[in-house]
Amino acid sequence: MHGWTGKTVTIDLTDSSITETKSDTGILHSFIGGRGLGVKLYYDAVDPSIDPLSPENILIFATGPLTGTLAPMSGRHAMVSKSPLTGTIFDSSSGGFFGKELKFAGIDALIMKGAAEKPVYISINNDHIDIHQANRLWGENVRSCTDKLSSQGRVACIGRAGERLVPMANVMNDHSHACGRGGLGAVMGSKKLKALVVKGDKKPSIADEEGFRKARNEALRLIKEGPMSSKGLHTYGTSALLNLINYLKVMPTGNFRDNEFSGADKVSGDFIKENYDIKNNTCYNCMIACRHVIKSGALEGHEIPEYETLWAYGPDNKNADIESVIRANRLCNDYGIDTISSGSTIAAYAEIMGEDIKEFSELVKKIGEREGIGKELGRGSRALAKSHGKDAAMHSKGLELPGYDPRGMLGMALAYATSNRGGCHLRAYTVSPEILGKPSKVDRFTFSGKAQLVLKLQNENAALDSLALCLFASFAMAKEEFGEMLRTATGVDYSTEKFMKCGERIWNLERMFNIRAGFSRKDDALPDRFFESDGIDRAEFEMALDEYYLLRVWDVNGMPTRETQRELGLL
């Protein structure tokens, strides 16, 4: 087998049994790997009504056929389970080096079942897998836990937030890379699984090495020539977007009560570059190196936050103190807390209480410890607003919205509402065509053509997440280049059409799970705030949603029709 390893490992933490099976070739060919593989394995194994934090739930780690190869930006892995925050099927992916190491250990998918009686961690060294007691690690935060295990390999672990089952807890790897959003860290904590530490030396087999080399070189050329990939992201990281988003008045401010922040320049990429001595950091086999670390001064060793974190703890909280954002980011990473959900929930709390919050460290600690107000904040903005009887939760399906105001880019309005995992920019990043003009500029103030655009991007991103490569590569590459690397790596005849059909198949299977879990059209919605005053026209939004359902060939509740299921091989 080429590209894939051909091995799936199931670990039952209840009885400490470890089972190795051959990966199903048909599933691999139809769902690729990473997100798609995890979604298919999860769908087939779990009743959608399951309690996400029960021992009966499972948690899946999955690599893709390009993970660990010489394809650019190929260090990612995916996790899949049911979210304790949203109740949806939930995938999350992370960069760094852990995914590459899992692939080098010869694993396509790692399935965690049951729950240990006492804390454990798992070590994987190629074909050797052990379960160890982790009492000495339980109670440690991410940096300390990682440091104590890193001599054995690459580490993925939870912090105290995951141990305490905070519904917005992340699984962290390589210190500060996150499988973020949705609370998969709480699922891992419910299993008393503190960490995985992995070491491997099995390089993936490539079917057509000469063809793959040519496809890879073309990908490298495009990345080096792309202005976002070669300059913007390398120089500023994702903070490069902040001033532009603010200038165009699509910067959610004060819990989406405004769309422009007067202090945005103080938390921008330009400000950071001018005022801090920073160095680039990178993931496995990545030439963009979008991550930045402060080299000297009082904040030496602190990472520069990503755009979403800068927004959530900056403009969304009407806060222009960059150092408070940097400190909050560091604490969130150490506790294993999602920065978008936590920052957005704090913004909702500030609105409810009628106050502005400028220093976040104590609140982040309370969320991580589930103490005091932190216990309430850690449940997310939807639960917070409901308990206070206020309409202050900016979410879709229980997942807090990211830092792009949909009132000024209507493609994102439809993307947020129809996202299978809730309010998310990574399912269909219409910011690219609506704001950046990539691959071509579209009118951001109309719903015309947006149903087709959102559908197309959702399918593409589902396929790309399954390779598993960083989505930043898509700023420079098109689906044809990704498909050629997949074809030459695996030896499977993936035409561009077949590759995209995999993405459509994955998207529809996720939707089928959610419908079976009780979701319907009523959940493909946005907060009422967006339809007020000069906001989104509700009738036009509903018409766009109608068109989207029609193009998807779903029924009135959003369930893929039997014809759609049959055509995609999902019956």
C-alpha positions in Angstrom: 0.0 0.0 0.0 1.3 3.5 -0.9 0.5 6.8 0.8 -1.5 5.0 3.6 0.1 2.7 6.1 -2.7 0.1 6.0 -3.0 -0.1 9.8 -5.7 0.9 12.2 -5.2 0.6 15.9 -8.0 0.4 18.5 -7.3 0.9 22.2 -10.0 0.0 24.7 -9.0 2.0 27.8 -11.6 0.1 30.0 -9.8 -3.2 29.7 -6.4 -2.0 28.3 -6.8 -4.1 25.2 -5.0 -3.1 22.0 -6.2 -4.4 18.6 -4.5 -3.9 15.3 -6.5 -4.4 12.1 -5.9 -3.7 8.4 -7.3 -0.4 7.2 -10.3 -0.9 4.9 -9.1 -0.1 1.4 -12.6 0.8 0.2 -13.0 3.4 3.0 -9.5 4.8 2.4 -10.2 5.3 -1.3 -13.6 6.9 -0.7 -12.8 9.0 2.4 -9.0 9.5 1.8 -7.8 9.9 5.4 -7.5 12.5 8.1 -10.9 14.2 8.6 -12.7 11.9 6.1 -11.4 8.7 7.5 -12.1 9.7 11.0 -15.7 10.8 10.1 -16.4 7.5 8.4 -15.1 5.4 11.2 -16.9 7.4 13.8 -20.2 7.4 11.8 -20.1 3.6 11.5 -19.3 3.0 15.2 -21.4 5.4 17.3 -25.1 6.1 17.9 -25.6 9.8 17.2 -27.5 10.2 20.5 -24.5 9.2 22.6 -23.3 11.4 25.5 -19.9 12.8 24.3 -18.4 12.3 27.7 -19.6 8.8 28.3 -17.2 5.8 28.1 -19.2 4.5 25.1 -18.1 7.4 23.0 -14.9 7.0 21.0 -12.1 9.5 20.0 -10.2 9.1 16.8 -6.8 10.3 15.7 -6.2 10.0 12.0 -3.4 10.7 9.5 -3.8 11.3 5.8 -2.1 9.7 2.8 0.1 12.8 2.4 0.9 13.2 6.1 4.6 12.8 6.7 5.5 12.8 3.0 7.6 15.4 1.3 4.4 17.2 0.2 4.5 20.8 1.5 2.9 21.4 4.9 2.2 17.7 5.5 2.5 17.5 9.2 -1.1 17.6 10.2 -3.4 15.0 11.8 -7.1 15.1 12.5 -9.3 14.2 15.5 -12.9 13.2 15.3 -15.6 12.7 18.0 -18.9 14.2 19.1 -18.6 17.6 20.6 -19.7 18.2 24.2 -20.1 21.9 23.3 -22.2 21.6 20.2 -23.6 18.0 20.1 -22.5 17.7 16.5 -20.0 15.4 14.9 -16.8 17.3 15.3 -13.5 17.1 13.5 -10.4 19.2 14.4 -6.9 19.2 12.9 -3.6 20.4 14.1 -0.1 21.1 12.7 3.3 20.7 14.3 5.1 17.4 14.2 2.8 15.0 16.1 0.8 13.9 13.0 4.0 13.2 11.0 5.3 11.0 13.9 2.0 9.1 14.1 2.2 8.4 10.4 5.9 7.3 10.8 4.7 4.9 13.5 2.7 3.2 10.8 -0.8 4.3 11.8 -3.7 5.5 9.6 -6.2 5.7 12.4 -6.0 5.4 16.2 -9.4 4.7 17.9 -9.8 5.3 21.6 -12.6 3.4 23.3 -13.9 3.1 26.8 -12.4 5.0 29.8 -9.6 4.1 32.2 -10.3 3.9 35.9 -7.3 6.0 36.7 -5.2 8.5 34.6 -3.1 6.9 31.9 -0.9 7.9 29.0 -0.1 5.9 25.9 3.3 5.5 24.3 3.8 4.3 20.7 7.2 3.4 19.4 6.6 2.1 15.9 4.8 -1.2 16.4 5.2 -1.2 20.2 2.3 0.3 22.1 2.0 0.6 25.9 -0.5 2.0 28.4 1.1 3.6 31.4 -0.2 5.0 34.7 -0.3 8.8 34.5 -1.0 9.8 38.1 2.2 11.9 38.2 1.1 13.8 35.1 -2.5 14.3 36.0 -2.9 17.9 37.2 -0.1 19.2 35.0 -0.7 21.7 32.3 0.4 21.3 28.7 3.9 22.7 28.8 4.9 20.7 31.9 3.3 17.5 30.7 4.9 17.8 27.3 8.4 18.5 28.8 8.2 15.5 31.0 7.3 13.1 28.1 9.1 14.7 25.2 12.2 12.5 25.6 10.0 9.5 24.4 8.7 11.2 21.3 6.2 13.8 20.0 3.5 14.5 22.5 -0.3 15.3 22.3 -1.9 15.9 25.6 -4.6 17.7 27.6 -4.2 20.4 30.2 -6.2 20.9 33.4 -9.2 22.1 31.3 -9.4 18.8 29.6 -9.1 16.9 32.9 -11.9 19.0 34.3 -14.1 18.3 31.3 -14.4 21.9 30.2 -16.6 21.8 27.1 -14.2 24.1 25.2 -11.0 22.2 26.1 -8.5 21.5 23.3 -6.1 18.6 22.7 -2.6 20.2 22.4 0.5 18.9 20.7 4.1 20.0 20.4 3.4 22.5 23.3 1.2 25.0 21.5 -0.5 23.4 18.4 -4.2 22.8 19.0 -6.9 20.5 17.8 -9.1 23.4 18.7 -12.8 24.2 18.9 -15.6 21.9 20.1 -14.1 20.4 23.3 -12.4 17.3 22.1 -10.0 17.8 25.0 -12.9 17.2 27.4 -13.7 13.9 25.5 -10.1 12.9 26.0 -10.3 13.9 29.7 -13.4 11.8 30.2 -11.4 8.8 29.2 -8.8 9.6 31.8 -6.3 9.8 28.9 -3.7 12.4 29.7 -1.4 12.1 26.7 -0.1 10.2 23.8 3.6 10.1 23.1 4.7 8.8 19.7 7.9 7.9 18.0 8.3 6.3 14.5 10.7 5.8 11.7 8.6 4.3 8.9 8.6 6.8 6.1 5.5 6.5 3.9 5.8 4.6 0.7 5.2 6.6 -2.5 3.6 4.9 -5.6 5.1 7.1 -8.3 8.2 8.7 -6.9 9.1 10.6 -10.0 5.6 11.8 -10.6 5.2 12.8 -6.9 8.5 14.7 -7.1 7.2 16.7 -10.0 3.9 17.4 -8.4 5.6 18.4 -5.2 8.0 20.8 -7.0 5.1 22.4 -8.8 3.4 22.9 -5.4 6.6 24.4 -4.0 6.8 26.8 -6.9 3.3 28.0 -6.5 3.8 28.5 -2.7 7.0 30.5 -3.3 5.3 32.7 -5.9 2.1 33.3 -4.0 1.9 36.7 -2.2 0.0 35.4 0.8 2.1 32.2 1.2 5.5 33.6 0.5 5.2 37.1 2.1 2.1 37.9 4.1 1.8 34.7 6.2 5.6 34.4 6.6 6.2 37.9 7.6 3.1 38.5 9.9 1.4 35.2 10.3 -2.4 35.3 10.3 -2.2 38.7 12.0 -1.6 40.1 8.6 -5.3 40.3 8.1 -6.3 42.3 11.1 -5.9 45.9 9.7 -7.5 45.0 6.4 -10.6 43.4 8.1 -10.9 46.4 10.3 -10.5 48.9 7.4 -13.3 47.1 5.5 -15.6 47.3 8.6 -16.0 43.6 9.0 -14.2 43.4 12.3 -16.6 42.1 15.0 -16.2 44.5 18.0 -17.7 44.3 21.4 -19.4 41.0 20.9 -20.5 41.8 17.4 -22.2 45.1 18.5 -20.0 47.0 16.1 -17.9 46.2 13.0 -14.9 48.5 13.5 -12.4 48.8 16.4 -10.5 52.1 16.9 -7.7 50.3 18.6 -7.2 47.6 16.0 -3.8 49.0 14.9 -2.5 48.3 18.5 -3.1 44.5 18.1 -2.2 44.2 14.4 0.6 42.4 12.7 2.3 45.7 11.8 2.3 46.8 15.5 3.7 43.4 16.6 6.5 43.5 14.0 7.5 47.1 14.9 7.5 46.6 18.7 8.7 43.0 19.3 11.8 41.0 18.4 10.3 37.9 16.8 11.5 34.8 15.1 9.6 32.4 12.7 8.6 29.0 13.8 7.4 26.2 11.6 5.5 22.9 11.3 6.8 19.8 9.6 8.0 20.3 6.1 6.5 23.9 5.9 8.2 26.7 4.0 5.7 29.4 5.0 6.7 29.3 8.7 3.6 31.4 9.8 4.2 31.0 13.5 6.1 33.7 15.4 7.8 33.7 18.8 9.1 36.6 20.9 12.9 36.3 21.1 13.6 38.7 24.0 12.2 40.9 26.7 9.7 40.3 29.4 7.6 38.1 27.1 10.5 36.0 25.7 9.3 32.6 24.5 5.7 33.7 24.2 4.0 33.0 20.9 2.4 35.7 18.9 -1.3 34.8 18.8 -3.1 33.9 15.6 -5.6 36.3 14.0 -8.6 34.7 15.7 -7.0 34.9 19.1 -5.9 38.5 18.5 -9.5 39.3 17.6 -11.3 37.3 20.3 -9.3 38.8 23.1 -8.7 42.1 21.3 -11.5 43.8 19.3 -14.2 41.4 20.4 -13.6 42.5 23.9 -12.8 46.2 22.9 -9.3 45.6 24.2 -6.2 47.3 22.6 -3.6 45.9 25.0 -1.6 43.5 22.9 0.3 42.1 25.9 -2.9 41.1 27.7 -3.8 39.2 24.6 -0.4 37.5 24.4 -0.6 36.5 28.1 -4.2 35.1 27.6 -3.1 33.1 24.6 -0.2 31.6 26.5 -2.5 30.6 29.4 -5.1 29.2 27.0 -2.5 27.0 25.3 -1.1 25.8 28.7 -4.6 24.9 30.1 -5.7 23.6 26.7 -8.6 26.1 26.2 -10.0 27.2 22.9 -9.2 30.9 22.4 -12.1 31.7 20.0 -14.8 30.2 22.3 -13.2 31.5 25.5 -12.6 35.0 24.2 -16.0 35.2 22.6 -17.7 33.9 25.7 -15.9 36.5 27.8 -17.1 39.2 25.4 -20.7 37.9 25.8 -20.2 38.0 29.6 -18.9 41.6 29.4 -22.1 42.6 27.5 -24.4 40.8 29.9 -22.7 42.4 32.9 -22.4 45.8 31.2 -18.6 46.1 31.7 -15.4 46.0 29.7 -12.8 43.5 30.6 -9.1 44.3 29.8 -7.1 41.7 31.8 -8.0 38.1 31.1 -5.5 36.0 32.9 -7.6 35.3 36.0 -10.7 34.5 34.0 -8.7 32.1 31.8 -7.4 30.3 34.9 -10.9 30.1 36.4 -12.2 28.6 33.1 -9.4 26.0 33.2 -9.9 25.2 36.8 -13.8 25.3 36.5 -13.8 27.6 39.5 -16.3 30.4 40.3 -17.5 32.3 37.2 -15.1 30.2 35.1 -17.3 27.2 35.5 -20.1 29.1 33.8 -17.9 30.7 31.2 -16.3 27.3 30.3 -19.7 26.0 29.1 -19.7 28.5 26.2 -21.7 31.6 25.3 -24.9 29.8 24.4 -25.2 28.3 27.9 -24.1 31.5 29.5 -26.6 33.7 27.7 -29.4 31.2 28.4 -28.7 31.2 32.1 -28.8 35.0 32.2 -31.8 35.3 29.9 -29.9 37.5 27.5 -29.5 37.4 23.7 -25.8 37.8 23.8 -24.4 34.5 22.4 -22.8 34.9 19.0 -22.8 31.3 17.8 -24.2 28.8 15.3 -25.1 25.3 16.6 -23.4 26.3 19.9 -20.0 27.1 18.4 -18.9 30.6 18.9 -18.4 32.6 15.6 -14.9 33.6 14.5 -13.6 37.1 13.7 -15.4 38.0 10.4 -18.6 39.9 10.5 -21.1 38.1 8.2 -23.1 41.3 7.8 -20.3 42.6 5.5 -19.6 39.3 3.7 -22.7 37.4 3.0 -20.9 34.3 1.9 -19.6 33.9 5.4 -23.2 34.3 6.7 -24.2 31.2 4.7 -21.0 29.4 5.6 -21.4 29.9 9.3 -25.1 28.8 9.2 -24.5 25.6 7.2 -21.3 24.5 8.8 -21.5 20.9 10.1 -19.6 21.7 13.2 -21.1 25.1 14.0 -19.8 28.6 13.6 -16.6 28.1 11.8 -14.5 29.9 9.1 -12.6 26.8 8.1 -15.5 24.9 6.5 -15.9 27.5 3.7 -13.5 30.4 3.9 -15.3 32.8 1.6 -13.1 35.6 3.0 -10.7 34.5 0.2 -12.9 35.5 -2.7 -15.0 38.1 -0.9 -12.1 40.0 0.7 -8.8 38.8 -0.7 -10.0 38.3 -4.3 -8.6 34.7 -4.4 -9.0 33.0 -6.8 -11.2 35.8 -8.1 -13.1 38.7 -6.5 -16.8 38.3 -5.8 -19.3 40.8 -4.5 -19.4 40.4 -0.7 -22.7 42.3 -0.3 -24.9 39.9 -2.3 -26.2 36.4 -1.8 -26.2 35.9 -5.5 -24.0 32.9 -6.3 -23.1 32.3 -2.7 -24.9 29.0 -2.3 -22.8 27.5 -5.0 -19.6 29.1 -3.7 -20.1 27.9 -0.2 -21.0 24.4 -1.3 -17.9 24.3 -3.5 -15.6 25.5 -0.8 -17.1 23.1 1.8 -16.4 20.1 -0.5 -12.9 21.3 -1.3 -11.9 21.8 2.3 -13.4 18.5 3.4 -11.2 16.8 0.7 -8.1 18.9 1.6 -8.5 18.2 5.4 -8.4 14.5 4.5 -5.0 14.6 2.8 -4.1 15.9 5.5 -2.4 19.2 4.6 -2.5 22.7 6.0 -5.3 24.8 4.4 -2.9 27.7 4.0 -1.5 25.8 1.0 -4.8 26.6 -0.8 -3.8 30.3 -0.9 -1.3 29.2 -3.6 -2.5 25.9 -4.9 -5.7 24.7 -6.6 -7.5 21.3 -6.3 -5.7 20.0 -9.4 -2.3 20.3 -7.7 -3.5 18.6 -4.5 -5.2 15.9 -6.5 -2.0 15.2 -8.5 0.0 14.8 -5.3 -2.6 12.4 -4.0 -2.7 10.4 -7.2 1.1 10.0 -7.4 1.5 9.2 -3.7 -1.2 6.5 -3.5 -1.2 5.1 -7.1 -5.0 5.4 -7.0 -6.5 7.1 -10.1 -7.9 10.2 -8.5 -9.1 12.6 -11.1 -9.9 16.1 -9.9 -13.6 15.2 -10.1 -13.1 12.0 -8.1 -11.1 13.9 -5.5 -13.8 16.6 -5.1 -16.5 13.8 -4.9 -14.7 12.5 -1.9 -15.1 15.9 -0.2 -18.8 16.0 -1.1 -19.2 12.5 0.3 -17.5 13.5 3.6 -19.7 16.6 3.9 -22.9 14.7 3.4 -21.9 11.9 5.9 -21.3 14.6 8.5 -24.7 16.1 7.8 -26.4 12.7 8.0 -24.9 12.2 11.5 -26.1 15.6 12.7 -29.6 15.0 11.3 -29.7 11.6 13.1 -28.5 13.5 16.3 -31.5 15.8 16.1 -30.4 18.7 14.1 -32.5 20.2 11.3 -32.9 23.3 9.2 -33.8 25.3 12.2 -30.2 24.9 13.4 -28.8 26.3 10.1 -29.2 29.7 11.6 -27.5 32.9 12.8 -28.0 35.1 15.9 -31.0 37.5 15.6 -28.5 40.4 16.0 -27.3 40.0 12.4 -30.8 40.6 11.0 -31.5 43.8 12.9 -31.4 47.4 11.6 -29.2 47.5 8.5 -28.0 43.9 8.9 -28.7 40.9 6.8 -32.1 40.7 5.0 -33.7 37.6 6.6 -35.8 36.8 3.5 -32.7 36.9 1.3 -30.8 34.7 3.7 -33.6 32.1 3.7 -33.7 32.2 -0.1 -30.0 31.5 -0.2 -30.5 28.6 2.3 -33.2 27.2 0.0 -30.9 27.4 -2.9 -28.1 25.7 -1.0 -30.4 22.8 0.0 -31.5 22.5 -3.6 -27.9 22.4 -4.9 -27.0 19.8 -2.2 -30.1 17.8 -3.1 -31.3 17.6 0.5 -34.9 17.5 1.8 -36.6 20.4 3.5 -35.0 19.5 6.9 -31.5 19.2 5.4 -31.2 15.5 5.2 -29.5 14.2 2.0 -32.1 12.5 -0.1 -31.8 8.8 -0.8 -30.8 9.7 -4.4 -27.9 11.8 -3.0 -26.9 9.1 -0.6 -27.0 6.5 -3.3 -25.0 8.6 -5.7 -22.3 9.2 -3.1 -22.2 5.5 -2.0 -23.6 6.3 1.5 -26.6 4.0 1.5 
